[in-house]
Every structure is written in structure tokens, then in C-alpha cells.
Amino acid sequence: MIIKHFNFAVEGIVQGVGFRPFIYTLALQYNLNGYVLNDSSGVKISVEGEVEHINSFEKDLYVQLPPLARIDQLRKKELPLENFKQFIISKSSEQKLKYSLVSPDFAMCDDCLNELKDKNNRRYNYFFTNCTNCGPRYSIIKTVPYDRPNTSMSSFSMCEECKKEYENPLDRRYHAQPISCIKCGPTLSLKDMTGKIIATNVDAIDKLAIFIKEGFIVAMKGMGGFHLICDATKEKTLLSLREKKNRPSKPFALMMNSFEMIELYCHINQSEKTRVTSNDRPIVLLKRKENTLSPLIAPFIDRLGVFLAYTPLHVMLLEKLNFPIVATSANKSGEPIITNEDDLKMKLDGVIDYYLDYNRDIVNASDDSVLQVIDGKDLIMRASRGLTPISFRVNSKEKRKILAVGAHQKNAIAFYMNNQVILSPYIGDLDNIATIDSFKKTLETFKKFYNFEPDLIVGDKHPLYESTKWAKSQNIPFIQIQHHYAHILACMFEHNIDQKVLGIAWDGTGYGDDGTIWGGEFFICDRNSYKRVAYFEPFLLLGGDASIKDIKRIALSMILDCEENTIYQEFLTNFKNSELNLLKQIHKKELNSPKCSAVGRLFDMVAVICGVCDKVSYDGESGLILEGLYDETIRESYDFYLNDGVIKYKHTIKEMINDKNAILIASKFMNALVNILCNIIEKYDFQALLSGGVFQNKTLLEQILKKKNNIIFQSKLPINDGSIAIGQLFYMLHNKY
């Protein structure tokens, strides 16, 4: 029998996720002595015992890993024997835990769900039930290490029963920082808009359910912010919510209490089921079944965003309702999700009738994550609760701390230090003071987490982006990366690609190297440089940003570019004479009308010609509408072609107008995009990568993959601007400045 002593240094998500009690239990199982403790970079383990047992222990570190834990690196070193007498969980190292990774919030686990429903369990119907395998993390932490005094649970003293669980290494609530019960935990309060308390705790949930059944619009404090909630089956209530929120057509998310309820309203395959029921509980976009719910849920489109209840509070509410509820972020249009009572009363007065609050602060806001599933892979549209903060260990000799400030829309920021790349949760579009403040607050939060002060900042080339303007004001070296190149770099980062690729970046906007708006790009690129080899024929955005909402201007601009444009007289009747004459003058003189080659704007043009949309109220609306019109039995295509690196398409507009039928136009247009993309791919002997918001269009991406199934796209990172910061960081890690 050979006895040896080994030290294991483990990095990754190994703090606050039940990793130390897992090690403790594993060591007892294999009769090993020693200790485990948290240190500045993760967890340190020392074990002595039989070599065979240590080998089995090491194997099970990976095989039996707790559900929320992740090992990024494990270093093993043999040491002289110390003759440990037992295995213990030691106190954390006194070093400041600068690089212990902060975990996202997670949905309630099955063990906690069973306790919630067990009348003989002391946590029966306890609305804040959690353990080390589930519950809040990011939303309650103020700084690292992730210990109770550093969270918004610090003011709640554990009762004796909770304390016993918290201190027992064999209990799944060992060092579960939000641990509590009805005796010692936070309190629920249902209030009217004057702040008067109507009911508390379980009674508050009961009364809230009654209000929802009666057709009231309410708010409820969730894990990362308040939800606006109402009965999703009441047409009158839905109409009222749209009017009060001034939200004419942007889809509402639906929360349901079971997978069986989702099946009543949506088509869902096994891959989608896996994501809907996963422990991050994202909103998943699914094909809706016809004539099941009001079109007011998601006007003009064939998808529903659905998710299952993910906190005990949501579960208890939905058990009292036998219908799906609207559960959408509580905010003013375009602003971040509301996290506190004062903001809720100030900003949503006149929108909601009652609200359910609790006296544990949300320290860090997080929206619900949104994704689709394609070819068994995630297509992430918003990475937040359950998905972020997300970290990646990288091999780099870079010693500087680098901040990437991302883009303007769908902003998220990223950090590099100590061989870790970390992406923040979704922040939003930096169009207003509230979201810019959220950008700054998120940055300060991560600075506190990691004692982070950047030596270098990297951002977008657009001179008017708020993120760019902020970075330029910091008196810190600032490097700017072209927007669409950053898209491709983010995809290269995710797939660890170190070779030349054909990068295809399609979106709605992005500052080009020539000062125009790009968004239909084909690059030959690697980690160091890029060359633009193809792009879509530009047009003028008449009136600049005014065209982004009033999309009939986009169609008009393209028509005015065509020779003999008087043949489009029927279309021109969509404009008043005075408006048409003004826009013609703007077009002729190119007044406040930047050139644009973005594919997202082509979708706008086609939606106008189809007659299904002439104004949009949210980003990507025209694409979603055309997606719902697509008929895969139509194989015809408009003749888009490549001429000296420029993709020509304007000559097909007349054919589109003559086709008249919206389904035919949408299908031929989508087929044309697929064909031109695949034709250009065939011209180059490089791996093709796709990135950019246009590829959120599931139908388009599916049709591309049918013709070119070896194309790579992002599935761990958002495919839209939400991962731009990662691309910016990736460039800096491979280029010297």
C-alpha cells in the first residue's frame, strides 16, 4: 500500500456552488485525509492516502461535479507527507479573493422544489427556498468573496435550524449564503400604488393571484428585477397593458407553470425542451400553435417567447393560476429593468395597479435571458440571468487588465485579467441616461468584484457611441476596433480559431472604415487583420435615424436609386405629395442621409414592399414578420449577384412589387440571401463564420445550414451586439499596443 500527498489547485466556478462540501464528501468516500479551502484564485485541496484512491478522487472531481460548478484548470503537485489525521474544510485564505468568479443566478433545483411542495417539510410553501445548487448569486452579491456579509442577506440572522444546515458539510445548504426560512428570512409585502400593505407572505401571493384573475396589471419582484404581470388570456387586459406601456407591437414573454402547458400553446422539440427545463430557465422562442392565444401577445409574428417559473415565488403564484401569464421586464421603454420600489412607483405609476415586493435588496439587476434553439445549439439573443456573468479561461501572456466597452445597442462589457475573460450581463441600448447609468454601475460592480482598474480600454470605432465617448474621456489608452470585425472575432474566440476565415457579419448598423454604415460584410480575416471582400450595394438612409423607425423611407431610397423610378408609381402613392417631394430633395442632395449597406435594412425594405409593415417599434421587427411569412415550399429566388465585390439587388425591387403576394416576396427574398451567401462562400477556401443580429433570424439560418452545414456560428455567446466586447478583447489579446 503506497501512501502519497498531493496538492490540487483548482480554478473555475468553484466558490459558492457547493464545491468544498463536494470535495469533503468525496475525500471521506475514498478515505483521504487533508483539507480544502478557498484561496485567491479558486480552491486549494491537499489530500493524503492510497495512490489508487487519490486517482479515483481526481477522476470524480470531474465526473461528479456539482451542477453549478465548473473546473477551468486543475494543477496537481506531489508534496512530502504531512500525516493528516482527518479531512477538514479549512477557513478561506486571508488573501483577498481577487479572482474568485462570480456565478449567475440559477433557477430553483428539483430538491428545493420537492421541499416547497412537501407539507411535512419546514420549507413547505417557503417562497425563498434555495440551496448551494440553485438560487440567487449575482443579483445579491456586493463584492467577493461570496460570503453572507458581502450580500444583501447580511441583515438577516440565521435561525438555529438554518445555522445547523449552513455549518454541516454534508448538508446541501452548507455555506449557501442566501439560506433562510419563514422564521428568519425576508418578508413579502403586497402593496397598492400608495405603498399601503394589503397582505404579507403567503397571503400576499394568494391575493396577488386573485388580482391577476380579475384582470389587473401587477408587478412582482423577481430575482434580478421586477416583472410586469397579467393574465395572458384576457384580451382587454393585454390591450390595456400595450396602451399604458406605449408598446404597440413588441412581443411579451409568457411564463408558464409546466412543460405540459407550454405544449398546449407551442410546437416544441426535444432540444427546445431541454433548454426550457434547464437550470438557467431562459426565455425560449418557440413556434406558436394557431388560434391558441391572443395575437396581442406577439403581434404579426409566429413565435412566442416562453419560460417556466424559476423561483419559488413564481412557482407558488402560477400554481394558483391555471393559465399562462405575461411576465415581461418592468421598465420604462428602452430603460433597464426596475429593481426597487421607489423607481417602480415613480416610473410605472398609471401602468400597474398593485405590486409584490420583498425586503431583500437586488444589488445587481439582470433581465431574463432570451434564446432560440437551432440544430441542437443555442442561438442567444440576450445573455443575462442564468447565463452571465460568463467567464472563459484563456492562455495569454498579457499581464495588463483590459476593459472592453462593447457596442451601443444590446451593450454588455467584458474584462480581462489573470487569464480570465468575463462577459457582463446584458445592459441594454445606450440611448438614454438610465441605461448609460446602468453601464457605469455595472462597470463599478465588476471593479469591486475583482479589484479591477483597466490599464487599457478597447471599444468601437463609431465616434458617437456613448461607450466610445465614455472610453475617450477616461485618460486611459483606448484602442478602437471595427464593429463587424469584432463580431467575427467574437465567433473566433468562442470556437478558439487561429487561422484565416471567411467572416460574414450581417446586422442593422455599424460604423465602417469609410465612414458609412456597414452591415452586410464578407471579410477574409484572422486574429490580426481583415479585408472586406464583398458587401451589399449601399443606399441612402433618408433623414438618418428617422429611417430606422419610418422604414418606408428605406424602400423609397432604394427605389429612387433605380433608373426610370417612375415605374414604381404605385408604390409612391404611399407618401403624401409634400412628404414625397421633401424626401426626393433629401435624396438628391444627400442631406443628413448617410450611406448604408446593412442587411437588416434590406429586411425593412422588403417588409414595406410586402405591405406588412411601414413603421417598426422595436429592433428586428421586420425580420420577425418576414420570418413568419416564409414558405419553404417556394424555391424561387430573386437574382442577387456579385459584381466586383458589390452585391447587386436593387434591380429586383420592381419584380418584388410586381409579385404582390407577401408570402412569395418574403420567401424569394430570403432564398436570395441564402443563395448569394452560399455562392460567395464557394469562391473562397476558408472556413465560413456567421455573426451579427440578422442571423437571429432562425428561418434564414436554418436555410443556410441546409445548404452549408459546416458553417460555424456562436452558441455560447450572443450572436448580436451582446458579444462585441468579447471580440474587442480577443483582438487585444493577440495584438500588441
N, C-alpha and C positions, 0 to 999 in steps of 0.2 A: 504494500500500500504506500503510494507516494503522495506526500502532503506538500502543497505549494501555496504561495501567497501571490496574488495578482491584484493590481490596481486597474480599474476601468474608469476612464474619463469620458463621460457621455455628454454630447451636445445635441440640441434639438428642442422640441417642445416636451420638456421633462419636468417642469415645475408647475404645481397647481393642477395636475392631471392624474394624481394617484400613482405617480411613478415610484416614489420611495416606499410606500407600503407594498407595492407590487414587488419591488426588489426584496423587501423584508420577508414577504411570504415565500418568494422563490428561494431565498437563502435557507430558510427553515426547511423547505421541501428537500433540499439537497445536502442538509447537514453541514452548512458552511457557516463559519464564524467571521466576524469583521464588523463593518459599518457601512452606512450610506448617508450622504449629506449633500445638501445644495451648496454649490460654490459659484464663483463669479461667472462661469461660462456654462453651467448646466448642473450635472450631478456627478459626484465622485463616489466610487464604490471600491471598497477593499474587502477581499474575501480570501479566507484560508480554508483548505480542505483537500479532499482527494481530487487528483487531476481530472479523473473521469467525471466527477460531479461538477467541477468547475466548467468543464467543456459543455456539459448539458445545461448548466446555468446560463452560459454565454449564448447558446443556441436559443434558449427560451426567452432571452431578452427581446428577441425579435418576434418569435412565434406567438408568444402570449402577451404581447404588449397591450397595455390598457387602451381603450378605444380612442381616447383623445390625445394620446402620447405619440411622439414621432422622434425617431433617432436619426439625426443627420450625420453624426460622426461618432465613432467609438474607438478610443485609443487604449490599448492593453499593454501593461508593463509588469514584468515579474519583479518582485521585491523580496528581500530577506524575510524569513518567518518572524512573526511577532507573537505567535501563540495566543491569539484572541480566544477568549473563553465563551463568548456568545456573539450573536449578531444583534446590532442595535441601530436605531435611527438616530444619528447624531444631530446636534444643533447645526444650523447653517453656518458656513464660513463667515467670519466677521468682515471679509472683503465686501465692498459694495457690489451688489449683483448687477453690474452694468449691462450684461448681455443676456440675461435670462429672458427668453422670448415670451411675449405676452400672447395668450391664446384668445381666439374669438369666443363669442358666446355660443352656446350649443343648446339644442332642444332637449327637453326632458327625456331621460332614458326610460327603458321599459321597467326597470326595477322601481324607480320613483313613481311611474305611472301606476304600477300594481299597488304600491303603498297608498297612493292617493285614493284608490277605489276600494281599499280593504277596510271595512268597518271596524276590524279588530286592531288596526294599526294606529299608533298615536299620531301619525300624519295623515289620517283619513281626512279628505277634503281640505288639506292644508295647501293654500294657494302659492306658497313659495318653496315647496318641496324641491330639494336638489341634492346632489352628491358630487364626488370628485369626477364622475363620468358625465356630468351634464350641468346645465345652468349657466348663470352669468359669469363672465370673466372680464372681457374688455370693457363692458358697459359700467362696471363698478370700481375698476382699479384707478387709483390716483398716481401711483408710482410703483416701481419694483423695489424689493421683492414682493411677490404676490402673497402677502400676509394680511390677515384681517385688519390690523391697524392702518394699512395703506389702501383700504377700500371704503366704500360708503356703508359697509356693515359695521364700521368701527364703533358706532354709538349704541349698538345692540349687544348687550351682555348675554352670553350663553347661559341657559338654564343648566342644572346639573345633568339632566339626561343628554342634552346636546353636547355638553362638555365631555362626557364619557365617550360618546361616539367620536368626537373630534380628536381625542387623545389615544384612541385604540388603533394601533397599526393594522389590525386585522379587520377593521370596520371600513366599509367603502366610503364613509364620511370622514375618514382620518384626514385632518387638515383641509377639509372642504371649507374654504373661507366664508362662503355665504350661508353656512349651516344655521338653521333656526327651526323653530316650531311655533305653534299657535301661542305658546306661553311667552316666548322670548323674541319673536321676530317682528318684522314690520306690520303695520296695520293698513287695511284697505278702508277707503272712505269714498262713498258715492255722494256727489255734490251737485247742486244746481249752479247756474251761472253767477249767482251772488256769492258762492263759496259756502253756502249753508250745507251742512252734513245731513243727508237724508237717511243713510244706513251705513253700517260698517261691516267689514269682514265678509263672512258667507252671506249674510243678509244683503249686503251691498251687491253681490253677484246676482242673487235672486231678483232683486229689484231692477237691476240693470237689464236682465233678460226680459222682464215684463215691459220695460220701456221700449226695447228693441221690437218686441212683438207688436206693440201699439203703434209702431211706425216712426218713433223718434229717431233723430240722428244724435249719436252719442260719441264720446271719446273715451278711450281706455288706455291707461299707461301700460305699455308692454315692456319688453326687455331693453330695447335701445331707444325708445321714444313712444309717443302716443300714437294710437291708431284712431282714425275716424271709422265708426262702425254703424251699419244699419242693415235692415233686412234686405237681402239681395233679391227677394221675390216680390217686393212691393214697388210697383211702377211709380206710384205717386211719390214715395219716399226717395227713390232714385232720381227722379226729375227734380225734386226739391234740392237734393244734395248737389246736383250739377249746377243748378241756378245759383245756390248760395256760395258755392266754391268757384263760380265762373269757370267751370271746366267743361266745355261743350262736348268734347269727344274723347279725351284721353281715357284709356281703359282703367277700370277699377280692379284691384286684386280681390279675389274671393278666398276666404278662409272656410274650411270645411272640417267636420269632426271625424271623418273616417274615409278610408280609401274607397269604400263602397259608395259613399255619397259622391265622390269625385267621378266614379264610373257612371253615375246617373246622368251627369251633365257633359262629360268629356270622353273623347276617344283617348285611350292611354295604353302604351305598350309596356313590356317588362322593364326596359331601360328607364323609361319615364317613371314607372312605379318605384324603382329603386331610388331615384333621386327625390321623389316626393316624400318617401318614408325615411330618408336618411337623417342622420343626427344633426345636420345643418339646416334642414327644413326650408329650402329656398322656395320662392315662388317659381313655379314651372309653367311655361306657356304650353298649353295643350290645345288640340283641335276640338272645338266645341261641337256638341251634338245639336242638331237643328231643333228649333222650337221648344227649347227647354227652359231658357231664362230670357229675361227682357233684353232686347238689343241695347238698352241703355247702359248695360254693364260694360260693353265694349263695342260702341257703335261702328258699323261699316266693316268690321273685321271678323275673321272666322276663328280667332284664338281667344282663349280665356287664360288669365294668369291665376293659378290656384295654388294654395298651400294648406298644409294641415296645421292644426293647433300645435304650438310648440312650447308653450309654458303651461304650468299647472293652472294658471289663471284663465288662459284661453280655453283649455280643456274643460274646466268646470263651467264656463259660460256656455260653450257650444253644446254641452250635454243637456242643457236646459232648453235648447232650441233644436227644432227638427228641420232646419233649413240652412243653406249657406248664408254667410254674412259678407258684406263688403267690409274689408279691413285694409284701408289704404292709409298711407302716411299722413299724419295730421300736420299740416303746414299751410302757410300762405303760398300761393302759386310761385314756383321757382325757388322757394326758400328751403332751408334744411328742416328735417323733422323736428318737431317741438318736443322738448324733454322735461319741461317744468310747468307747474300750474299757472304761474304768473303770465308766462308767454301765451299759454293756451287761452286764458281768459281774455287777454288783450287782442290776440290775433284772430281768434275764431269765434269771438262774440257775434252772435247772429247766425252762426253756422250750426253750432251744436246746442243741444238742449240740456244735457247732463254730462258729467264726466266721472270716471272712476280713477282715483289717484291712490298712491301709497307713499308712505313716509321714508322710503329709501331712495336716495338721490341716484339719478342716472348721471354718472360722471362723464361718460363718453357716448355720444349719440351714434346710432347705427341703424340705417334703413334695412328693410328686408332685401336679401339678395334675389336676383332675378336671372333665370337661365332657361334655355331650351336644350333638348337632347337631340343630337343628330349623329347617326351612325354609331350609337352607343356612347358618344362623347358629349361632354358639356359644351354648350355654346353660351358663354357667360355674358350677360348684358349689364348686370350691376353686381359688383362684388362687395358685400358688406357683411351683415350679421351671418355668423356661421362659417364664412369663407375668409374673412380678413379681420385683423392683420394676418397676412400670409408671409412666411419667410422662406428663403432659399439659401442654403449654404453654397458658396462658390469658391473655387480655387483662384486666388488672385494674390499678387504681391503688393497690391495697392494698400498703403498704410493710412491714407487720408480718409477722413469722414466726408462723404459726398451726399448732398441732398439733391433730389430731382423733383422739380415742382410741377411736372406734368403739363397738361393742356388747359384749355379754357372751359370746354364742355366736359361733363362727366369727370370732373377733376378728381384725381387721387394723387398722393405724393408718395415718394419712395426714398429709402435711406440705405446707405451702405456704410458698414463699419465692421471690423473684426471678421471679415469673410462672410458676413450675412447681408443679404438683400431683403428688405422688408417693404411690402406694399401696404399702405394705409387703407382703411375702409373708404368707400365712395364718399366724396364730399359734395359734389353737385356741379352745376354750371355757375361759373363765377360772374354772374350777371347782376348781382345786387349786393348791398352792404352786408346782409345777413350771411350769405354764402361765403363772401370774402372773409368775414369774421370767423366763420367755421373753418376755413382754410388755415387761418392763423392759429386758431385754437388747437386744431389737430396737430399742427407743427409743434406747438408748445408742449402738447401732451407727449409726443414721442421724444422730444428733447428731454423731458423729465424721466421718461421710462429708461432711456439709455445714456443719460448724461451726454447728450449729443449736441455738439456745436459744429456746423459744417466748415470744412476747410475749402470746399469748392461747391458751387451750385451749378446745376445744369437744367436747361429749360428749352422752350420752344423758340423758333425764330420770329414768331408773329410779334411785331412791336407793340400791338395794342392789347395783347392778352394780359389780364390782370396778374397772372402768375409771373409773366415775363417782367412786367413793370415792378412788381414787388421784388423780384430777384435782383434787378438792376439797382435797387435802392439800398442794398444791404452792405455795400462796400466789401464784398467778398468776390473773389474771382468767379466769373459767370461765363459758361460756355453754352452756345445755342445750337440745337440740333433740328434739322428739317423734320417737320411733323410726320410725313409719310414714311420717311426713312426710319423714324423712331417706331412706327407701327411694325415694320418688318423686323427691326432689331428686337422688339419685344417677343415676337414669334420665334426668332432665332435663339433668344435667351431661354424661353420655355423648353425648346427641343435641343438645346445645347449644340447648336450647329456652328461649325467652324469651317466654312467653305463658301464659295460663291454660290448665290442663289438667284432665281428669278422671283423677286418680291413684287406682289401685286397688292397695292393698297388702294381700296375704294372707300370713300366716305363722302360727307357732305361739304366739308371745308377744311382748309389747311393752307398755311402761308407757303407759297412756292418760292424757289430761288430767284425767279424772275419778277417777283413782286405781285404776281397774280394768284388767284385762288386755285389750288390744285385739289385733286380728289379722285382722279382716275388713272393712277400711276402704275407703270411697269418699270421696275428697277432691276438692273444687274448690280448686285451689291454683295458685300461681305461685312465683317465687323468694323472695317476701317473706312470704307468709302462706298459711293453709289453712283450709278449713271442712269439717267432717265432715258429709256429706250422706246417707250410708247406712252401715249396719253390721248385722252378724248379731245376732240375738236372744241376749242373754247367758245364761249358766248358771253354776252354782257349781262351782269346782274343789274337790271334796271332799277336805279334808286338804291343800290347797295342792299343793306339788310332788309329793306322793305320787301324785297322779292322772296325772302326766306319764308315769310308768312303768306304773302299775297302771291301764291305760286303761279297764277295765270300770267303774271309778268314774265316768268321764265319761259313759258311756252311762246309768248308774244316775241320775246327777244330772239329766240331761235328762228321763228318764222320770218322776222324782219331781216335775218341774216341770209335767207334763201333768195335766190333770183326769182323774179316775177312773183313776188309775195302777194300780189293782188289775187292770185288764185286761191288764197286762203280766206276769201272774203267772208265765208260763212262763219269761220272761227272769230273773225274780227268783230262780229256783231255782239260778242260777249262784253265789249267795252263801250262805255258812253263815248260819244264823239270827242268831247272835251278831254277825257282821260286818255283816249287813244292818240289824239294829236300831241298831247304833252309827252306821252311815253315815246312816240316816234321821234320827237325832237331830242329827248334824252338819249335815245339810241343813236341817232345820227351824230350828235355832238359828243357822245360818250361821257355825259355828265354824271358824276357820282355813280359810275357803273363799272366796277372792276371786272376784269375778265375772269371767267371761271370755267374749269374743266372737270368739275366734280360729278361723279356718277349719281350721287344722292340727288342732285338737282335734275338729272335726267328722269328719275322716277317721278319727280314733281311734274315735269313737263308731260309725261305720259298720262299721269292721273288726270291732268286738266283735259287733255285731248279725249280721254275715255269718258269725260263728263261726270266723273265720280267725286271730284274734289277740285275746288279752285282756290281755297284757302286752307291752311293747316294750323292746328292749335298746339301741336306737340311734335317734337323731333321724330322723324321716321314715319309719320302718319301715312304719307302717300305710299311708301313701300309696303306697309302692312295691308293697305287696301288692295293694292295690285296683287299682293301675295294671295289674298282671298279669292281673287278673280281668276287666278292661273288654272288652266285646264291642260293637264299633261297629255291628253289625247291629241292636242293640237301640236303638230310637229313643224308647222311653217315658222318662218323666221324673217325678220326684216334684215336687209342686206347691209350690215355694218362691215366696213372694210378698212384695212390699214394702208395708208398712203404716206410713205416717207416718215414713219413714226407717229403719224397722227391718225386716230380712229375717226373715220367719217361716218356720220349718222344723220345729219340734218336733211339729207336728200330723201330720207324715208318718212319725214313728217307728213308730207302730202298723202302717202299711202296709208299712214295711220288714220288721218282724218277721213279718208275715203272708206276705210274698213268699218268705221262707225261702231261696230259691236265691241263693247268694253272688254268682254272675255277674250275675244280674238286679239284685240290690240295688246292687252296685258301679256297674253301668252306668247305672241310673236316677239314682243319687246324682250321678255325675259329670255327667250330662246336665243335672240340675237346677242345678248350679253354673254350667255354661256358659250356660244359659238366663237365669238371674237376672242374671248379669253382663252379658250382651248386652242384656237388657231395660233395665237401668239406664243403660247406655251410650247407648241410643237416646233417653233422656229429656234428654240434655244435648248442647249443640252445641259440645263441646270435644274436642280430641284426647285419646284414651284411652291411658294409660300403665300398664303392669303391672310390679310389682316385689314381691319377698318370696319366702320359701322355698317356699311352696306351689306357685309357678309353676315350680319344678324338676320338677314332675310333667309329663313330656313329653306324655303322653296328654291330660291336661287342657288344656295349652297348645295342642296340635295341634287339638283340637276347638273351642277358642275361635277360633283363627285361621281355621278353615274358615268360621266364621260372620261374623267381623270381621277381614278380612285386613289392615286398615290400622292395627291396634293396634301400639304401639311397646313393646319390652322391651329389657333390657340384653343385650349380647352381648360387649362388651369388658371389662365389669366383672362380678363375681359378682352373680347376681340375688338371692342371700340376704344374710344379715347381713355378709358379707365386704366389701360396698361401703358400709355405713352411714357409715364415716368420710369417704368421698368426699362423700356427701350433706351431712354436717355441715359440711365445708369449703366446699362450694358455697354454702350458706346464708350463711356468714360473709363470703364474697367479694362478696355483694350486699346486705349489711345492715350498718349502722353501729352499733358498740358501743364 
